[in-house]
Amino acid sequence: MSIWLAHEVTSNVMLKSLKRWGPVVAGVFMVLAVACGGGDGDSDPTAQAVDDGELPGRDRLVASATPLPVIDSPDDIPEGLAPVWETFATVAREYVERDNIDPEILARGAIRGMLDALDDPYTSYVTPAGFERQLESFQGDFEGIGAQIDNTPDGKRIIVVSPIPDTPAERAGIKSGDIILAVDGEDTEGWSVIDAVNRIRGEGGTPVELTIQRLGELDPIVVTIIRGTIPTASVFRRDLHDGDGNPEDPPYSVIRITQFTERTAEELRDVIEDIKEAKSEGIILDIRSNPGGLLDATVDVAAEFLDGGLVTYEINGRGVRRDWSAGSGGSALQMPLVVLVDEFSASGSEVLAAALQDRGRAAIIGAQTFGKGSVNILRDLDEDEGGIYLTIGRWYTPNGGLIEGEGVIPDVAIELPFDAEEDLQLDAAIEQLNFQLSIAQVG
């Protein structure tokens, strides 16, 4: 199936490329050894004297009041991780403030260090409380400010992908593209998305202070937001006429999907039934500023527009490919379709847009997407009650295109300035639907 583009025949919109966005701490420990002698000249039998000018050899015991316990290492330590156990055993055996040794805290510190060493902004440790918050995001209502966030492309900061409609974040004036510099005065440089979520979310009715850098503003802005309960409705619909001035014409329907949750596909099917009853002649699928979500929900959404076939495939760290295909019998297989994307469309929304583009189902209009094509999974840690958010693979489009770092290139590229008074991308989508319908009528 192929899609004819209106701009190739009638549109004189200037096409512009959009490149608005362009990236372990090692601790060194020195041990000072002091040789101690008794005041009466008698020496402790466990102490070993060191002559002036002679440095103790490696691991040489200089002074100790009592013999130290030995902690045997397990037999099944993986190759390369023996120093981790050796460090823990040494701390447990020799650290002076024994009351401050908490194996749970040490273990979490080791986990964080291990994951930080991967230098992957999408891989991080999740505390037990944070693990529950992550599950809430995809299952039901939760408490927070209602802003969808991600790492900036260089991985150094946190960026607002989109405020969720009618939430504390939107009411406080938070906008797509706001870069969060600090949360309650704590610098966000180097934070993962999970770090940010754990600090921004909180009990409803409590305040959180965000310091943000906004496009077009010279100085940072400080915004205090009162947290609230955030609904997880993800599909919204509005109707509009096709622009010829006749209010009697059947409308086009704009379906906006803000994220992909467990409920999204069901919500979408209900909306599609409504627009069929309204005799809508076409759909504008708006996934601008959609940060993604659950992959199976994304595939289920694609299945409403694609009658089976490949949606995406992933290749994991072992080079194994796994295909994700749409089911058959979708509810909007024949309806004319145009998709809107922008530079904040990420992850699942990029998978969806690329599938509809590669399969010839829809024209893609807007700006080059974010380029977040990593396969991430939230794994629970049985012994910790927390988890790890881990990159396990890369997404590819049906035609083999890599999404990570590349994004989706729209068929009609239109930049929408942050202070634009008119939605030029939506206007282009209406024009494209008009064109598709005119071609269908001629045919």
N, C-alpha and C positions, 0 to 999 in steps of 0.2 A: 504494500500500500504506500502511495506517495502523497505528499502534501504540497500543493502549490502555494507559494507565498505571495501575498498581496503586494508586498513591497517590490517584487520583481516586475510587476506589471504597472501598478498605479501609485505606489508610495514613493515619495521623494524625501522621506525622513533621513537625515544624516545619521550614518552609522558610526558610532564611536566605541572605541575599546575602553574598558574600565579597569584601571589598575590602581585602585585607591589604597590598597594595602600591599606592601612588599611580600631567624630564630625566633660540678658536683663538688660539692664543696668537700675538700679533703682536709681532715684534721691531722695535725702533726703533734704527737705527744712526746715529751721529753721526761724521762724518769731520772730524778736526782737520788743517788745512793749515798747514804751517810754511814760511815763506820763508827760504831759506838763501843766504848769500853767502860768497864765498871769503875766506880770511883776509887775502889781500894786496889785496883790493879788486876783483880781477878776477872777473867773474861767469861762471858756466857758461852757454854759449850756449843750452842747453835750458831754463834756469830763467827764470821770469817773476817780477819783483819785485812786491810788493803794498804800497802805501803805508799808513801808519798810518791806521786808521779806515776803510779800504776793504776790504770783504769780497770774496773771489774770487767770480766769477760761477759759475753752475751749470756743472759739469763743467770748470771752468777749472783747468788744470794749474798748480800752484804750484811744485813742485820735482820734478825727476826726474833721475836720474843718467844714464839712457840712454833712447833712443827706445823706445816700447812697441810690441810686435807687435799687429797688427790681426787679429781673428778675424772672418772674414766670416760673416754669418748665412745659414742655409739659405734657399732661395727659397720653400719651402713651409711656413713657420711658420703655423699656424692663427691666425686673427684673435683677438686677446686674449692670446696666449701669447708674443708678442714680448718682453715684459719678462722672462720666464723665461730665454730665451736671452741677452738683454742682460745679465742678472745673472751668468750663468755666464761669458760672455765677459769681463766686467769683472773678476770674481774671477780668472780664468785669466791675465788680462793684468796685473793690478796688485797682487794679494794678496802681502804681504811674505814669508810663509812658504810659498814655492813647493813645498817638499818635502812639505808637508802637504796639498797639493791632490790628492785622489783622485777622479777623475770618477765612479767607481762609487758612492762614498759620497755625493757631492753629488747624484747622480741619485736615489738612494734617499731622501735627505732631501727632495728636491723632490716625489717621489711621495707620501711620507707627508703633507707639507704640503698637497698638492692634495686628497688624500682626507679629511684631517682637516677641511678647510674645508667639506666637505659636511655636517658635523655629523650623521652617520648612524652609530650604534653598530654597524651590521651591515656597514659598508663599511670596508675597511682593507687595508694593504699586507701581503703575506706574504713573508717571507724565503725564500731557497732551501731552507733546512733546514725551515722551517715549512711550506712547500709540500708537501714529502715527507711530513711528519707528517699533514697534512690528508688526503692520499690514503690513507695507511695506515688512518685511522679508518674508512674505508668499504670497505676491501679485505681486510684481514686483521688478525692480531694485531699489537699495538703495545706499546711500553713507556711506562709512565706510572703514574698512581695509580688510574685507573678511575672518574673522576667526570665526569658530563655537566654542562656549565656553559652559562650564557647571560649576557647583560647583564640587570641589573635594569631594570624598566620605564622608569626615568628615565635609563637609559644611563650612570649614573655609576659603577656598581660591577659586580662579577662575582658571580653567584649560582649555587649548586649546584642544578641541576635534580633530579639523582638520582645517588647512587653506584651503580655497576654491581655486581650481586650477586657476592659472593666475590672481591673485589678489595682491594688495599691501602687504598683510600679507605673502603670499607664496614667493613673490619676495624679501621680507626683511629677509627671512630665518626662519620665525616662523614655529615651528614643533608641531606635535601632542604630547601631554604630557607636553608641556611647562606650568609651573605654573606662573600665572601673580601675582607678588608680589605688584606692584604699577602701577598706571596710572597717568602720568604727576606728579610723585612724591607723589601721594596720596596712602597711604597703603590700600590694598584691603581686609585686614582681616575682615571677617564677612559680606562681600558684598554678595548680591544675584546676580543671573545672570542678572536680570533687571538693578540693579545698575551698573554693569560692562558695559552692552550694552549702557546705557545712557551716560556713560563717554567716551567710546571708539569710538562710532560712532560720526560723525560730517560732516561738509561741505567738499566736495571734494577739494583737494588742500591744506588742512590744516594739520599740523603735530600732531601726538600724540606719546608720549614717554611711552613705556612699559618697566618695569623692570621685568625680568623673571628668574625663576630658571629652568635650563634644566637638564635632566637626564644625568649623567656622568660629569657634570661640578661642580666644587667646589664653585665657586663664581657666584653671580647673573650677568646677562647680561642685558645691557640697549640697547634697540632697538628703534630708531625713525622711524616711518612709516608715509608716506604721504597718507592721505585718498584719496579714489577714488570712482568711481561708480562701484558697485558690481553687476554683472549679476546674475540672479537666475536660470540659467540652472542647472539642478540637475542630469541628466542622461548622461553618457558618455560611449562610446563603443570602444573597440579595439579587433582585431582578432589575434589569435595565432594558430600555428600548434600543433598537439597533441604529439609532442616530438619524433616521430620515424624517423625523418630526411627526410621525403618525402614531399617536398613542394607542391606536387600536391594534397595531402590529403585535404579534406574540413577542415576548421579551427574550433576551438572552439572560442566562443566569450566571452569576459569579459565585463560584463555590470556593471559599477560602478554607484551607486546611492549615492549622497553626502548628501541629505536631502530630506524630503518629503514636497513638496509645492503643491499649487493648480495645477501646470503644470506637476507634476512628472508623473502621470499615463499616460497622453497623450504623453509625451516625451518617456516613456517606450514603449508604443504601436508602435510608429514610429520606434524605434530602433529594436524591435522584427521583424517587417516587413522587415527591412533591412537585418537582419541576416538570415532570411528565404530565401531571395533572394540570399544571399551569400552561401546558403546550409550549414550553420553551423551545426555541429553534436551535439553540447552541449553548455550549458550556464554556466559560472562561474559568479554568482551574488556577486559582491564585495560591501558589506555594512560596511567595516571596517571604523572606524572613522566617522560614520554617527551618528549625535546626535539626529536624530528623526525629528519631525515636526508635520504636521497635521495628525490626526488619520484617517480621512476619506480617505486621500491620501494614507496612509499606507495600509488600507484595499483594496483600488482600485488596488494597486500594487500587493498585495497578490492574488487578483482575476485573474490576468493574468496567475498565475501558479496553482491555486486551482479552481476546478470546483464546486463552491459553498461551503457551510459548514462554520463552526465556525472558525474565525480568532483569536479572543480574547474576553474576557468578562471583564467587570469592576464591582466592588462592591463599592458603594458610602458610605458616612458617615452614612447613615441610614440603611445600610445593604441590599440595593436593588441592584439586579443584572441586568445588561444590556448586551446583547449579540451583538457582531459585526460580521456579516457574509459576506463572499465573494459572489459577483454575479457569475452567470454562464456564460459559453461561453468565457473563457479567451483565449488569443492568443498564449500561450506557455504551454498548458496543458500536452503535450506529450514529450516535449523536455527534454532530460537528464539535470539535474540541480544540481549544487553544490553551497553552500553559504559560503562565507568567512566573518568571524567576528573577532573583536579584543577587547581589553580592553576598547576602546573608542567607541564601538558601543553601543548606548544608546537609551532608550525610544522607538520610533517607529521602529527603526531597530531591537531592541530586540523583539518587538511584531511580526514583520515579520519573523525573524529567528525562533522563538519559534513555530509559526504557521506551517511553512514549516517542521520543525523537528517533532512536535507532530503528524502532519497529514501524516508523512511518505513520504513526497514529495521530500525532499532533505537531503543530508548529510551536516552537519555543520562542518566546519573546521576552526581552528584558536585558539584564546584565549577566556577565559571566559569573557563575556561581562560586561558592566559597572554596571548594576543593578539599572537603573533608571526606576522604574515601577509605578510612580505616575501619576494619571490622573489630568492634569492641564488645567485650562480654564482661558481665559483673559476676565474679566467682565468689562464693562464700568460703570463709576459712572456718573449718569445723572447730578448731581449737581456740578460736579467737572471738567468734560471733560477729566479726567484721568481714571484710572481703577485699578483693583487689579488682580494680577496673583495668582490664588488660587488652591491649591490641593483639589480635590473633591472626589478622589477615588483611587483605586489601580487596576493595570492591572493583569490579570491572563492568563496563556497559555491555549490552548484548553483542555489540560489534567489536568488543575487545579493548575499548578505551579505558585508560586508567583515570579514576576520579581523584585520587589523592594528589594534592598539589596542582591539579590541572583544572578541575571543575568541569562544568558543562558549558559549552559555547552556544549561545542562543542562535536560532536561525535569523532572527531580526534583533540586532543589538541596539538598544536604546538606553542611554544613561538618564537616570532620573535624579536631578539634584536634590539634596536633602531639604532645601527650602522651596521646592517646586510647588506652585499653586495649582497646577493641572497635572493629572496623572497621564503622561504621554504614553506610558507602557500600556495602560488600559485602553487608551484611544486606539493604539495600534492593534490591540487584540480585537476590538470591535471591528476595525477595518478588515482584519484578516477573516473574521467570521462572515462578514458581508461578502467578501470575495469568494470564500469557499461555497457559500450558498448560491451565489450567482453562477459559479461554474457547474454546480450540481443541477441547477435549473436548466442551463444550456444543454448539459449532457442528457 
